[in-house]
């Protein structure tokens, strides 16, 4: 599994655990739904700024997000 796929799986798991839709997270992060969906599927390589916005939308710190990626 590559880095993008790993990130996508982690943010999807967190999103589902918070009962949020992709649309909810995209709106909270200030990105398009299409772009967010591509990130979650591991088809896009988001910038650190975008990953930070997603982490805020999911109420997780970057370190928590990266830690969860590391543990996969």
C-alpha positions as CSV (number, residue, x, y, z in Angstrom):
1,X,0.0,0.0,0.0
2,X,1.4,3.4,-0.9
3,X,1.3,6.5,1.1
4,X,-1.7,8.0,-0.6
5,X,-3.7,4.8,-0.2
6,X,-2.7,4.6,3.5
7,X,-3.8,8.2,4.1
8,X,-7.1,7.6,2.4
9,X,-7.9,4.5,4.4
10,X,-7.0,6.3,7.7
11,X,-9.1,9.4,7.0
12,X,-12.0,7.3,5.7
13,X,-12.0,5.2,8.9
14,X,-11.9,8.4,11.1
15,X,-14.7,10.0,9.0
16,X,-16.9,7.0,9.4
17,X,-16.2,6.7,13.1
18,X,-17.5,10.3,13.4
19,X,-20.6,9.6,11.3
20,X,-19.6,12.2,8.7
21,X,-20.1,12.1,5.0
22,X,-17.5,12.9,2.4
23,X,-19.5,16.0,1.7
24,X,-19.3,17.1,5.3
25,X,-15.6,16.7,5.5
26,X,-14.9,18.4,2.2
27,X,-17.1,21.4,3.2
28,X,-15.4,21.6,6.6
29,X,-11.9,21.4,5.0
30,X,-12.8,23.9,2.3
31,X,-12.1,21.6,-0.6
32,X,-14.3,20.1,-3.3
33,X,-16.1,16.9,-2.8
34,X,-14.5,15.4,-5.9
35,X,-11.0,16.2,-4.6
36,X,-11.8,14.8,-1.1
37,X,-13.1,11.6,-2.7
38,X,-9.9,11.2,-4.7
39,X,-7.8,11.7,-1.6
40,X,-9.9,9.1,0.3
41,X,-9.5,6.6,-2.5
42,X,-5.7,7.2,-2.6
43,X,-5.9,8.6,-6.1
44,X,-4.6,12.1,-5.2
45,X,-1.5,13.4,-3.5
46,X,-2.7,16.2,-1.3
47,X,-0.4,19.0,0.0
48,X,0.4,19.2,3.7
49,X,-1.9,22.3,3.8
50,X,-4.8,20.2,2.6
51,X,-4.0,17.3,4.9
52,X,-4.0,19.8,7.8
53,X,-7.4,21.2,6.7
54,X,-8.8,17.6,6.6
55,X,-7.3,16.9,10.1
56,X,-9.0,19.9,11.5
57,X,-12.3,18.9,9.9
58,X,-11.9,15.4,11.5
59,X,-10.9,17.0,14.8
60,X,-7.5,15.2,14.8
61,X,-4.0,16.7,15.0
62,X,-1.6,16.1,12.2
63,X,0.5,14.0,14.6
64,X,-2.5,11.8,15.5
65,X,-3.3,11.4,11.8
66,X,0.3,10.5,10.9
67,X,0.6,8.2,13.9
68,X,-2.4,6.2,12.7
69,X,-0.9,6.0,9.2
70,X,2.4,4.7,10.7
71,X,0.5,2.0,12.6
72,X,-1.1,0.6,9.4
